[in-house]
Amino acid sequence: MTLHVRNAQQGDAGLILEFIRELAAFEKLAHEVVATRSDIEAALFGPQPRAFADIAEWDGKPAGFALWFYNFSTFRGRHGIYLEDLFVRPEFRSKGVGKALLQTLARRCVTEGLPRLEWWVLDWNEPALRFYRSIGALPMDEWTVQRVTGEALERLAGS
């Protein structure tokens, strides 16, 4: 059995959207997915991509993905990587696929001199939380996520 992680390529938008939908179903949030293949294509493979993805393949079969982008720490004065989504299909779990995807991002951070890799995880996802603790990830309990969307975003924008 072979595991290979590669950068997503132009023709992978449909596969990435499949992974996004599978992740959303797992998180019981499928109703929130409005992204289209065209959206993914433009965001990851357009003239100025602002998000990136890695694909994990197990014996040539798509097993999982990591979708990420560069963020910035004003305190550090340097970029880091924010992992937006990490998903491994159920039949490929416990085979090192998720760890390989995270190792790929960690290597990118080290190679590019980026001081941190960070992400969110749902508080009910105990298997993921245990896995993240096992690789040395630390919870940022003192921070609370804030989000403005929809009508509140429009009001804030002043329209």
LINZI-V768435 format. One record per backbone hydrogen bond with DSSP energy under -0.5 kcal/mol. CO is the residue of the C=O (numbers start at 0). NH is the residue of the N-H. If there is no record, write none. Layout:
# LINZI-V768435
co & nh
CO & NH
CO & NH
This chain:
# LINZI-V768435
co & nh
1 & 58
3 & 56
5 & 54
8 & 11
9 & 12
11 & 15
12 & 16
13 & 17
14 & 18
15 & 19
16 & 20
17 & 21
18 & 22
19 & 23
20 & 24
21 & 25
22 & 26
23 & 28
23 & 29
24 & 27
28 & 31
29 & 32
31 & 33
35 & 39
36 & 40
37 & 41
38 & 42
39 & 43
40 & 44
41 & 45
42 & 49
42 & 50
45 & 48
51 & 67
52 & 7
53 & 65
54 & 5
55 & 62
55 & 63
56 & 3
56 & 58
57 & 60
60 & 57
62 & 88
63 & 55
64 & 86
65 & 53
66 & 83
66 & 84
67 & 51
68 & 81
70 & 79
71 & 73
72 & 76
72 & 77
77 & 72
78 & 114
79 & 70
80 & 82
80 & 117
81 & 68
81 & 83
82 & 119
84 & 66
86 & 64
88 & 91
89 & 92
91 & 94
91 & 96
95 & 99
96 & 100
97 & 101
98 & 102
99 & 103
100 & 104
101 & 105
102 & 106
103 & 107
104 & 108
105 & 109
106 & 110
107 & 111
108 & 112
108 & 113
109 & 112
115 & 80
117 & 82
121 & 124
123 & 125
124 & 128
125 & 129
126 & 130
127 & 131
128 & 132
129 & 133
130 & 134
131 & 134
131 & 136
132 & 135
138 & 140
139 & 142
148 & 151
148 & 152
149 & 153
150 & 154
151 & 155
152 & 156
153 & 157
153 & 158
154 & 157
